Amino acid sequence: METLQIEIIEPRAKQLIDDLANLDLIRVTPMGNKAAFKKLLEKMRSSGSELPSEKEIADDVEAVRSHRVANGDGPLKPRVRPASATLGH
């Protein structure tokens, strides 16, 4: 048995894969979130680029916040716990 990782570029190809699985010619096992995250990390680490500085990260966060405010999305709202969830009350 051979295991391959396939990236579906054309959505119609998914139907072909499903059809092959229904004929018991192949077995499809979706990647879990951990596996997908691990793959992304490996790709980022192999790119050879340096990690962003704290200032670059802060600048990116500020740019996203400014964009949200400019588009009427507003700032992120803090979550409010329901009164029943507070301790001692």
C-alpha positions in Angstrom: 0.0 0.0 0.0 1.2 3.5 -0.9 0.2 6.6 1.0 0.0 10.0 -0.9 -0.9 13.4 0.2 -3.0 15.1 -2.5 -3.8 18.8 -2.7 -7.1 19.4 -4.5 -6.9 22.4 -6.8 -10.0 21.9 -8.8 -13.1 21.3 -6.7 -14.6 18.9 -9.3 -11.6 16.5 -8.5 -13.1 15.9 -5.1 -16.0 14.1 -6.6 -13.6 11.9 -8.6 -11.8 11.0 -5.4 -15.1 10.3 -3.6 -16.2 8.0 -6.5 -12.9 6.0 -6.3 -13.4 5.7 -2.5 -17.0 4.5 -3.1 -15.6 1.8 -5.4 -13.2 0.7 -2.6 -10.3 1.5 -4.8 -8.8 4.1 -2.4 -9.3 5.1 1.2 -9.6 8.8 2.0 -8.5 10.0 5.4 -8.8 13.7 6.0 -5.9 15.4 7.7 -6.7 16.5 11.2 -6.1 20.1 12.3 -2.9 19.1 14.1 -1.5 17.5 11.0 -2.4 20.5 8.8 -0.9 22.8 11.4 2.3 20.7 11.5 2.6 20.8 7.7 2.2 24.6 7.7 4.9 25.0 10.4 7.2 22.7 8.4 6.6 24.8 5.3 7.2 28.1 7.1 10.4 26.8 8.8 11.8 25.5 5.6 11.3 28.8 3.8 14.6 30.1 5.3 13.1 33.4 6.2 13.6 35.0 9.6 10.8 35.3 12.1 9.1 38.7 12.2 10.1 41.1 15.0 7.8 42.2 17.7 7.5 45.6 16.0 6.5 43.9 12.7 3.9 41.9 14.5 2.5 44.9 16.4 2.4 46.9 13.1 0.5 44.1 11.4 -2.0 43.9 14.3 -2.5 47.7 14.2 -3.0 47.6 10.4 -5.8 45.0 10.8 -7.4 46.9 13.6 -7.3 50.1 11.6 -8.8 48.4 8.6 -11.6 46.9 10.7 -12.5 50.3 12.1 -12.3 52.0 8.7 -14.7 49.4 7.3 -17.2 49.7 10.1 -16.4 46.4 11.6 -15.3 48.1 14.7 -12.7 46.9 17.2 -13.0 43.4 18.6 -15.4 43.3 21.5 -14.4 41.6 24.7 -16.4 38.6 25.7 -18.7 39.2 28.6 -19.4 36.3 30.9 -23.0 35.7 31.9 -23.8 36.7 35.5 -24.4 33.0 36.3 -20.8 32.2 35.4 -19.2 34.6 37.9 -17.8 33.2 41.1 -19.6 33.8 44.4 -22.7 35.3 42.9 
